[in-house]
Amino acid sequence: RTEARGEGLWALSMPKDRGGQGLDTVGMAACYEEMNRSIFGPVVFNAAAPDDGNMVVLNKVGTEAQKDKWLQPIIDGKVRSSIVMTEPHPGAGSDPAGMMLTTATRAGDTWTVNGDKWFITGAEAASHFILLARTSDDPRKGLTAFLFNRDQPGWEIIRRIPIMGPEEHGGHCELKFSGLEIPDENRLLEVGDGLKVVQIRLGTARLTHCMRWLGMAKRALEIAGDYVEEREAFGQKLFERESVQMKLGQAAMNIHTGRLLVMYAAWKLDQGDFARKEVSMAKVAVADTLHHAVDTSIQLCGAKGYSKDTLLEWMYRYARQARLVDGASEVHEMVLAKFFREQRLDFWQWG
C-alpha cells in the first residue's frame, strides 16, 4: 500500500485534491481489471469493495463537512467502511424500497434506529458505516441514508456469518440495532432520498465488481494456459489438443465480450447516465464469465487446479458469489426484460 501510494496509484477514483487520482469510470475499468490480477490488488490500491463504492457515493452526495469527517479517513487508508442495507427475511434484499423493515424515527435533530441487518460485508473491520433505514411508508421516498461510527452505542454485531467463499476483511456479519442514535447532520441527502443514494452507489459498485472479476478471470486463464503449454499426455502437449483449444478460445472470447460490456457501461456513466441497462448487462455477463473461466481453468489443470497449489480453488469459491452480490442475476435479467418491453428496438440503440 505504501508503494502504491508512492507511485500515484492510490484511491484511483477519488479527486486529486483529496489524495486520489481523479480517474473517470473508463479509466477505472482499465486499472481495476489489471490490479485484480492479484487477489491482493484491490486492497493494495485502496480500491476494494465495499470501501470503493462507499468512497464513490460519499464523494458524490456528501456535504463538504461529511466528506472531511467520513470520506477522507477512508481515502487515507486510516479506516475501513461498510454499507448496511440487506436484512433477514422478510426484510430487504433485492427490493430495498418495498421490503425494508429497519426503521429510523426522528425526534428533533436525532434519529433512533431499530432493526436487524445481515450479510453486511466488512462490518467486523469497519469504522465508518452507511446505513439505510425506513423513515416513512412512501413507496419511492420511504428510505433515508445515514452515517454512523462503530464506537456509537445502540448496535452490535451478532455474528460473523460463515460463507462458502474466502473470508475477506471484516467478513459478512449479522447486526442488530437497538436504539442507535444518529444526529441529523449525519444524514445523506434529504429525508426520503435513501433509494437515490443506493442507486448512485450500486451503479458504479456493480461495475467495479465486474472490472475486478475480469482481471481475476484473465489470471485464471493465464494459469491454465501456462499449464497446458507444458503438460504432456499421450505424446503431445495438452494445448495441441483441439478440445483444449476450444475451451480456452471460448473462455478468452467471453472475457473480452465482458470487457466491451463493461467499457460501454463505464462510458455511459461518464456521460452522466445511470446506465442501469448497461450495468445490468455487464453484471450478468461478467459474473457468468468469471465462473466459467475459473471452472474451465480448473478442468484444464486437473488435480493441480483442484488443489491449493494454485489460486484456482480460491477463485472458484470466490466466483460463485458473483451471481448473487449486488443483485442476483435473475433480478438484473428482469430489469433488462422491462427495458426491452418499454424500448423494443430502441433497446439496442447506440450512444
Contacts in CASP RR format, 6 or more apart in sequence:
PFRMAT RR
TARGET T0000
AUTHOR 0000-0000-0000
METHOD contacts of the structure
MODEL  1
RTEARGEGLWALSMPKDRGGQGLDTVGMAACYEEMNRSIFGPVVFNAAAP
DDGNMVVLNKVGTEAQKDKWLQPIIDGKVRSSIVMTEPHPGAGSDPAGMM
LTTATRAGDTWTVNGDKWFITGAEAASHFILLARTSDDPRKGLTAFLFNR
DQPGWEIIRRIPIMGPEEHGGHCELKFSGLEIPDENRLLEVGDGLKVVQI
RLGTARLTHCMRWLGMAKRALEIAGDYVEEREAFGQKLFERESVQMKLGQ
AAMNIHTGRLLVMYAAWKLDQGDFARKEVSMAKVAVADTLHHAVDTSIQL
CGAKGYSKDTLLEWMYRYARQARLVDGASEVHEMVLAKFFREQRLDFWQW
G
1 10 0 8 1.000
1 43 0 8 1.000
1 44 0 8 1.000
1 45 0 8 1.000
1 46 0 8 1.000
1 77 0 8 1.000
4 10 0 8 1.000
4 44 0 8 1.000
4 45 0 8 1.000
4 46 0 8 1.000
8 21 0 8 1.000
9 21 0 8 1.000
9 31 0 8 1.000
9 45 0 8 1.000
10 19 0 8 1.000
10 20 0 8 1.000
10 21 0 8 1.000
10 45 0 8 1.000
10 46 0 8 1.000
11 18 0 8 1.000
11 19 0 8 1.000
11 20 0 8 1.000
11 21 0 8 1.000
11 45 0 8 1.000
11 46 0 8 1.000
11 47 0 8 1.000
11 55 0 8 1.000
11 75 0 8 1.000
12 20 0 8 1.000
12 21 0 8 1.000
12 22 0 8 1.000
12 23 0 8 1.000
12 27 0 8 1.000
12 28 0 8 1.000
12 31 0 8 1.000
12 32 0 8 1.000
12 45 0 8 1.000
12 47 0 8 1.000
13 20 0 8 1.000
13 21 0 8 1.000
13 22 0 8 1.000
13 23 0 8 1.000
13 28 0 8 1.000
13 47 0 8 1.000
13 52 0 8 1.000
13 55 0 8 1.000
13 56 0 8 1.000
13 59 0 8 1.000
14 20 0 8 1.000
14 21 0 8 1.000
14 22 0 8 1.000
14 55 0 8 1.000
14 59 0 8 1.000
14 75 0 8 1.000
15 22 0 8 1.000
15 59 0 8 1.000
16 22 0 8 1.000
18 59 0 8 1.000
18 67 0 8 1.000
18 71 0 8 1.000
18 72 0 8 1.000
18 75 0 8 1.000
19 75 0 8 1.000
19 76 0 8 1.000
20 75 0 8 1.000
23 31 0 8 1.000
24 266 0 8 1.000
24 270 0 8 1.000
25 204 0 8 1.000
25 207 0 8 1.000
25 266 0 8 1.000
25 267 0 8 1.000
25 269 0 8 1.000
25 270 0 8 1.000
26 263 0 8 1.000
26 266 0 8 1.000
26 267 0 8 1.000
26 270 0 8 1.000
27 266 0 8 1.000
28 208 0 8 1.000
28 211 0 8 1.000
28 266 0 8 1.000
29 207 0 8 1.000
29 211 0 8 1.000
29 259 0 8 1.000
29 262 0 8 1.000
29 263 0 8 1.000
29 266 0 8 1.000
31 45 0 8 1.000
31 47 0 8 1.000
32 42 0 8 1.000
32 47 0 8 1.000
32 208 0 8 1.000
32 211 0 8 1.000
32 212 0 8 1.000
33 211 0 8 1.000
33 212 0 8 1.000
33 214 0 8 1.000
33 215 0 8 1.000
33 218 0 8 1.000
33 259 0 8 1.000
33 262 0 8 1.000
34 215 0 8 1.000
35 41 0 8 1.000
35 42 0 8 1.000
35 44 0 8 1.000
35 45 0 8 1.000
35 47 0 8 1.000
35 212 0 8 1.000
36 42 0 8 1.000
36 211 0 8 1.000
36 212 0 8 1.000
36 213 0 8 1.000
36 214 0 8 1.000
36 215 0 8 1.000
36 216 0 8 1.000
36 219 0 8 1.000
37 215 0 8 1.000
37 216 0 8 1.000
37 218 0 8 1.000
37 219 0 8 1.000
37 222 0 8 1.000
38 44 0 8 1.000
38 219 0 8 1.000
39 216 0 8 1.000
39 311 0 8 1.000
39 314 0 8 1.000
39 315 0 8 1.000
41 47 0 8 1.000
41 48 0 8 1.000
42 48 0 8 1.000
42 49 0 8 1.000
42 52 0 8 1.000
42 212 0 8 1.000
43 169 0 8 1.000
46 52 0 8 1.000
46 75 0 8 1.000
46 77 0 8 1.000
47 208 0 8 1.000
48 168 0 8 1.000
48 169 0 8 1.000
49 121 0 8 1.000
49 205 0 8 1.000
49 208 0 8 1.000
49 209 0 8 1.000
49 212 0 8 1.000
50 81 0 8 1.000
50 82 0 8 1.000
50 83 0 8 1.000
50 121 0 8 1.000
50 122 0 8 1.000
50 205 0 8 1.000
51 74 0 8 1.000
51 80 0 8 1.000
51 81 0 8 1.000
52 205 0 8 1.000
52 208 0 8 1.000
53 83 0 8 1.000
53 201 0 8 1.000
53 204 0 8 1.000
53 205 0 8 1.000
53 208 0 8 1.000
54 74 0 8 1.000
54 81 0 8 1.000
54 82 0 8 1.000
54 83 0 8 1.000
54 128 0 8 1.000
54 130 0 8 1.000
54 201 0 8 1.000
55 71 0 8 1.000
55 74 0 8 1.000
55 75 0 8 1.000
55 81 0 8 1.000
56 200 0 8 1.000
56 201 0 8 1.000
56 204 0 8 1.000
56 205 0 8 1.000
57 130 0 8 1.000
57 188 0 8 1.000
57 197 0 8 1.000
57 200 0 8 1.000
57 201 0 8 1.000
57 204 0 8 1.000
58 66 0 8 1.000
58 67 0 8 1.000
58 70 0 8 1.000
58 71 0 8 1.000
58 74 0 8 1.000
58 130 0 8 1.000
58 188 0 8 1.000
59 67 0 8 1.000
59 71 0 8 1.000
60 200 0 8 1.000
61 188 0 8 1.000
61 189 0 8 1.000
61 197 0 8 1.000
61 200 0 8 1.000
62 71 0 8 1.000
62 188 0 8 1.000
62 189 0 8 1.000
65 185 0 8 1.000
66 147 0 8 1.000
66 186 0 8 1.000
66 188 0 8 1.000
70 128 0 8 1.000
70 147 0 8 1.000
73 79 0 8 1.000
73 127 0 8 1.000
73 128 0 8 1.000
74 80 0 8 1.000
74 81 0 8 1.000
74 128 0 8 1.000
79 126 0 8 1.000
79 127 0 8 1.000
79 128 0 8 1.000
80 122 0 8 1.000
80 125 0 8 1.000
80 126 0 8 1.000
80 127 0 8 1.000
80 128 0 8 1.000
80 169 0 8 1.000
80 170 0 8 1.000
81 126 0 8 1.000
81 127 0 8 1.000
81 128 0 8 1.000
81 129 0 8 1.000
81 130 0 8 1.000
82 120 0 8 1.000
82 121 0 8 1.000
82 122 0 8 1.000
82 123 0 8 1.000
82 126 0 8 1.000
82 128 0 8 1.000
82 129 0 8 1.000
82 130 0 8 1.000
83 120 0 8 1.000
83 121 0 8 1.000
83 129 0 8 1.000
83 130 0 8 1.000
83 132 0 8 1.000
83 201 0 8 1.000
84 117 0 8 1.000
84 120 0 8 1.000
84 123 0 8 1.000
84 129 0 8 1.000
84 130 0 8 1.000
84 131 0 8 1.000
84 132 0 8 1.000
84 175 0 8 1.000
85 92 0 8 1.000
85 93 0 8 1.000
85 96 0 8 1.000
85 117 0 8 1.000
85 120 0 8 1.000
85 131 0 8 1.000
85 132 0 8 1.000
85 198 0 8 1.000
86 92 0 8 1.000
86 93 0 8 1.000
86 117 0 8 1.000
86 118 0 8 1.000
86 119 0 8 1.000
86 120 0 8 1.000
87 93 0 8 1.000
87 99 0 8 1.000
87 100 0 8 1.000
87 101 0 8 1.000
87 102 0 8 1.000
87 115 0 8 1.000
87 116 0 8 1.000
87 117 0 8 1.000
87 118 0 8 1.000
88 116 0 8 1.000
88 117 0 8 1.000
88 118 0 8 1.000
88 174 0 8 1.000
90 99 0 8 1.000
90 101 0 8 1.000
91 99 0 8 1.000
91 100 0 8 1.000
91 101 0 8 1.000
92 98 0 8 1.000
92 99 0 8 1.000
92 100 0 8 1.000
92 101 0 8 1.000
92 102 0 8 1.000
92 132 0 8 1.000
93 99 0 8 1.000
94 327 0 8 1.000
94 328 0 8 1.000
94 331 0 8 1.000
96 132 0 8 1.000
96 143 0 8 1.000
96 195 0 8 1.000
96 198 0 8 1.000
97 139 0 8 1.000
97 140 0 8 1.000
97 142 0 8 1.000
97 143 0 8 1.000
97 195 0 8 1.000
98 139 0 8 1.000
100 132 0 8 1.000
100 133 0 8 1.000
100 134 0 8 1.000
100 142 0 8 1.000
100 143 0 8 1.000
101 115 0 8 1.000
101 116 0 8 1.000
101 134 0 8 1.000
102 113 0 8 1.000
102 114 0 8 1.000
102 115 0 8 1.000
102 116 0 8 1.000
102 117 0 8 1.000
102 131 0 8 1.000
102 132 0 8 1.000
102 133 0 8 1.000
102 134 0 8 1.000
102 177 0 8 1.000
103 113 0 8 1.000
103 114 0 8 1.000
103 115 0 8 1.000
103 133 0 8 1.000
103 134 0 8 1.000
103 135 0 8 1.000
104 111 0 8 1.000
104 112 0 8 1.000
104 113 0 8 1.000
104 133 0 8 1.000
104 134 0 8 1.000
104 135 0 8 1.000
104 144 0 8 1.000
104 146 0 8 1.000
104 182 0 8 1.000
105 111 0 8 1.000
105 112 0 8 1.000
105 114 0 8 1.000
105 135 0 8 1.000
106 112 0 8 1.000
106 135 0 8 1.000
106 184 0 8 1.000
108 184 0 8 1.000
109 183 0 8 1.000
109 184 0 8 1.000
109 185 0 8 1.000
110 181 0 8 1.000
110 182 0 8 1.000
110 183 0 8 1.000
110 184 0 8 1.000
111 133 0 8 1.000
111 135 0 8 1.000
111 144 0 8 1.000
111 146 0 8 1.000
111 181 0 8 1.000
111 182 0 8 1.000
111 183 0 8 1.000
111 184 0 8 1.000
111 187 0 8 1.000
112 179 0 8 1.000
112 180 0 8 1.000
112 181 0 8 1.000
112 182 0 8 1.000
113 131 0 8 1.000
113 133 0 8 1.000
113 146 0 8 1.000
113 155 0 8 1.000
113 177 0 8 1.000
113 179 0 8 1.000
113 180 0 8 1.000
113 181 0 8 1.000
113 182 0 8 1.000
114 177 0 8 1.000
114 178 0 8 1.000
114 179 0 8 1.000
114 180 0 8 1.000
115 176 0 8 1.000
115 177 0 8 1.000
115 178 0 8 1.000
116 174 0 8 1.000
116 175 0 8 1.000
116 176 0 8 1.000
116 177 0 8 1.000
117 174 0 8 1.000
117 175 0 8 1.000
117 176 0 8 1.000
117 177 0 8 1.000
118 161 0 8 1.000
118 172 0 8 1.000
118 173 0 8 1.000
118 174 0 8 1.000
118 175 0 8 1.000
119 161 0 8 1.000
119 172 0 8 1.000
119 173 0 8 1.000
119 174 0 8 1.000
120 172 0 8 1.000
120 173 0 8 1.000
120 174 0 8 1.000
120 175 0 8 1.000
121 168 0 8 1.000
121 170 0 8 1.000
121 171 0 8 1.000
121 172 0 8 1.000
122 168 0 8 1.000
122 169 0 8 1.000
122 170 0 8 1.000
122 171 0 8 1.000
122 172 0 8 1.000
122 173 0 8 1.000
123 129 0 8 1.000
123 157 0 8 1.000
123 170 0 8 1.000
123 171 0 8 1.000
123 172 0 8 1.000
123 173 0 8 1.000
123 175 0 8 1.000
124 157 0 8 1.000
124 160 0 8 1.000
124 170 0 8 1.000
124 171 0 8 1.000
124 173 0 8 1.000
125 169 0 8 1.000
125 170 0 8 1.000
125 171 0 8 1.000
126 150 0 8 1.000
126 170 0 8 1.000
127 149 0 8 1.000
127 150 0 8 1.000
127 151 0 8 1.000
128 147 0 8 1.000
128 149 0 8 1.000
128 150 0 8 1.000
129 147 0 8 1.000
129 148 0 8 1.000
129 149 0 8 1.000
129 150 0 8 1.000
130 145 0 8 1.000
130 146 0 8 1.000
130 147 0 8 1.000
130 188 0 8 1.000
130 197 0 8 1.000
130 201 0 8 1.000
131 145 0 8 1.000
131 146 0 8 1.000
131 147 0 8 1.000
131 148 0 8 1.000
131 182 0 8 1.000
132 143 0 8 1.000
132 144 0 8 1.000
132 145 0 8 1.000
132 194 0 8 1.000
132 197 0 8 1.000
132 198 0 8 1.000
133 143 0 8 1.000
133 144 0 8 1.000
133 146 0 8 1.000
134 142 0 8 1.000
134 143 0 8 1.000
135 142 0 8 1.000
135 143 0 8 1.000
135 144 0 8 1.000
135 191 0 8 1.000
135 192 0 8 1.000
136 142 0 8 1.000
136 191 0 8 1.000
136 192 0 8 1.000
138 192 0 8 1.000
140 195 0 8 1.000
141 192 0 8 1.000
141 193 0 8 1.000
141 195 0 8 1.000
142 192 0 8 1.000
142 194 0 8 1.000
142 195 0 8 1.000
143 192 0 8 1.000
143 194 0 8 1.000
143 195 0 8 1.000
143 198 0 8 1.000
144 187 0 8 1.000
144 188 0 8 1.000
144 191 0 8 1.000
144 192 0 8 1.000
144 193 0 8 1.000
144 194 0 8 1.000
145 187 0 8 1.000
145 188 0 8 1.000
145 189 0 8 1.000
145 193 0 8 1.000
145 194 0 8 1.000
145 197 0 8 1.000
145 198 0 8 1.000
146 182 0 8 1.000
146 186 0 8 1.000
146 187 0 8 1.000
146 188 0 8 1.000
147 182 0 8 1.000
147 186 0 8 1.000
147 187 0 8 1.000
147 188 0 8 1.000
148 155 0 8 1.000
148 180 0 8 1.000
148 182 0 8 1.000
148 186 0 8 1.000
152 180 0 8 1.000
152 181 0 8 1.000
152 182 0 8 1.000
153 180 0 8 1.000
154 177 0 8 1.000
154 178 0 8 1.000
154 179 0 8 1.000
154 180 0 8 1.000
154 181 0 8 1.000
155 175 0 8 1.000
155 176 0 8 1.000
155 177 0 8 1.000
155 178 0 8 1.000
155 179 0 8 1.000
155 180 0 8 1.000
156 175 0 8 1.000
156 176 0 8 1.000
156 178 0 8 1.000
157 173 0 8 1.000
157 174 0 8 1.000
157 175 0 8 1.000
158 173 0 8 1.000
158 174 0 8 1.000
158 175 0 8 1.000
158 176 0 8 1.000
159 173 0 8 1.000
159 174 0 8 1.000
160 170 0 8 1.000
160 171 0 8 1.000
160 172 0 8 1.000
160 173 0 8 1.000
161 171 0 8 1.000
161 172 0 8 1.000
161 173 0 8 1.000
161 174 0 8 1.000
163 171 0 8 1.000
163 172 0 8 1.000
163 321 0 8 1.000
164 317 0 8 1.000
164 320 0 8 1.000
164 321 0 8 1.000
165 317 0 8 1.000
165 318 0 8 1.000
165 320 0 8 1.000
165 321 0 8 1.000
166 314 0 8 1.000
166 317 0 8 1.000
166 318 0 8 1.000
188 194 0 8 1.000
188 197 0 8 1.000
189 196 0 8 1.000
189 197 0 8 1.000
199 274 0 8 1.000
199 276 0 8 1.000
202 326 0 8 1.000
203 269 0 8 1.000
203 274 0 8 1.000
203 275 0 8 1.000
203 276 0 8 1.000
203 279 0 8 1.000
204 269 0 8 1.000
205 326 0 8 1.000
206 279 0 8 1.000
206 282 0 8 1.000
206 283 0 8 1.000
206 326 0 8 1.000
206 327 0 8 1.000
207 262 0 8 1.000
207 265 0 8 1.000
207 266 0 8 1.000
207 269 0 8 1.000
207 275 0 8 1.000
207 279 0 8 1.000
207 282 0 8 1.000
207 283 0 8 1.000
209 283 0 8 1.000
209 286 0 8 1.000
209 322 0 8 1.000
209 325 0 8 1.000
209 326 0 8 1.000
210 258 0 8 1.000
210 261 0 8 1.000
210 262 0 8 1.000
210 265 0 8 1.000
210 282 0 8 1.000
210 283 0 8 1.000
210 286 0 8 1.000
210 287 0 8 1.000
211 262 0 8 1.000
213 286 0 8 1.000
213 287 0 8 1.000
213 289 0 8 1.000
213 290 0 8 1.000
213 319 0 8 1.000
213 322 0 8 1.000
214 255 0 8 1.000
214 258 0 8 1.000
214 259 0 8 1.000
214 262 0 8 1.000
214 286 0 8 1.000
214 289 0 8 1.000
214 290 0 8 1.000
216 290 0 8 1.000
216 294 0 8 1.000
216 315 0 8 1.000
216 318 0 8 1.000
216 319 0 8 1.000
217 251 0 8 1.000
217 255 0 8 1.000
217 286 0 8 1.000
217 289 0 8 1.000
217 290 0 8 1.000
217 293 0 8 1.000
217 294 0 8 1.000
218 255 0 8 1.000
218 293 0 8 1.000
219 311 0 8 1.000
219 315 0 8 1.000
220 293 0 8 1.000
220 294 0 8 1.000
220 296 0 8 1.000
220 297 0 8 1.000
220 311 0 8 1.000
220 312 0 8 1.000
220 315 0 8 1.000
221 248 0 8 1.000
221 251 0 8 1.000
221 252 0 8 1.000
221 255 0 8 1.000
221 293 0 8 1.000
221 296 0 8 1.000
221 297 0 8 1.000
223 297 0 8 1.000
223 301 0 8 1.000
223 310 0 8 1.000
223 311 0 8 1.000
223 312 0 8 1.000
224 248 0 8 1.000
224 296 0 8 1.000
224 297 0 8 1.000
224 300 0 8 1.000
224 301 0 8 1.000
224 312 0 8 1.000
225 239 0 8 1.000
225 248 0 8 1.000
225 297 0 8 1.000
225 300 0 8 1.000
227 238 0 8 1.000
227 300 0 8 1.000
227 301 0 8 1.000
227 304 0 8 1.000
228 237 0 8 1.000
228 238 0 8 1.000
228 239 0 8 1.000
228 244 0 8 1.000
228 248 0 8 1.000
228 300 0 8 1.000
229 237 0 8 1.000
229 238 0 8 1.000
229 239 0 8 1.000
230 237 0 8 1.000
231 237 0 8 1.000
231 238 0 8 1.000
232 238 0 8 1.000
238 244 0 8 1.000
238 300 0 8 1.000
239 245 0 8 1.000
239 248 0 8 1.000
244 300 0 8 1.000
247 296 0 8 1.000
247 299 0 8 1.000
247 300 0 8 1.000
248 296 0 8 1.000
248 300 0 8 1.000
250 296 0 8 1.000
251 289 0 8 1.000
251 292 0 8 1.000
251 293 0 8 1.000
251 296 0 8 1.000
251 297 0 8 1.000
254 285 0 8 1.000
254 288 0 8 1.000
254 289 0 8 1.000
254 292 0 8 1.000
254 293 0 8 1.000
255 289 0 8 1.000
255 293 0 8 1.000
257 285 0 8 1.000
257 289 0 8 1.000
258 282 0 8 1.000
258 285 0 8 1.000
258 286 0 8 1.000
258 289 0 8 1.000
261 278 0 8 1.000
261 281 0 8 1.000
261 282 0 8 1.000
261 285 0 8 1.000
261 286 0 8 1.000
262 282 0 8 1.000
262 286 0 8 1.000
264 278 0 8 1.000
264 282 0 8 1.000
265 275 0 8 1.000
265 278 0 8 1.000
265 279 0 8 1.000
265 281 0 8 1.000
265 282 0 8 1.000
268 275 0 8 1.000
268 278 0 8 1.000
268 351 0 8 1.000
269 275 0 8 1.000
269 279 0 8 1.000
276 335 0 8 1.000
276 339 0 8 1.000
277 335 0 8 1.000
277 336 0 8 1.000
277 339 0 8 1.000
277 347 0 8 1.000
280 332 0 8 1.000
280 333 0 8 1.000
280 335 0 8 1.000
280 336 0 8 1.000
281 332 0 8 1.000
281 336 0 8 1.000
283 326 0 8 1.000
283 327 0 8 1.000
283 329 0 8 1.000
283 332 0 8 1.000
284 329 0 8 1.000
284 332 0 8 1.000
284 333 0 8 1.000
284 336 0 8 1.000
286 322 0 8 1.000
287 322 0 8 1.000
287 323 0 8 1.000
287 329 0 8 1.000
288 323 0 8 1.000
288 329 0 8 1.000
290 319 0 8 1.000
290 322 0 8 1.000
291 319 0 8 1.000
291 320 0 8 1.000
291 322 0 8 1.000
291 323 0 8 1.000
294 312 0 8 1.000
294 315 0 8 1.000
294 316 0 8 1.000
294 319 0 8 1.000
295 316 0 8 1.000
295 319 0 8 1.000
297 305 0 8 1.000
297 312 0 8 1.000
297 315 0 8 1.000
298 305 0 8 1.000
298 306 0 8 1.000
298 312 0 8 1.000
298 313 0 8 1.000
298 316 0 8 1.000
301 310 0 8 1.000
301 312 0 8 1.000
304 310 0 8 1.000
305 312 0 8 1.000
305 313 0 8 1.000
306 312 0 8 1.000
306 313 0 8 1.000
307 313 0 8 1.000
308 314 0 8 1.000
323 329 0 8 1.000
339 347 0 8 1.000
340 347 0 8 1.000
343 349 0 8 1.000
END
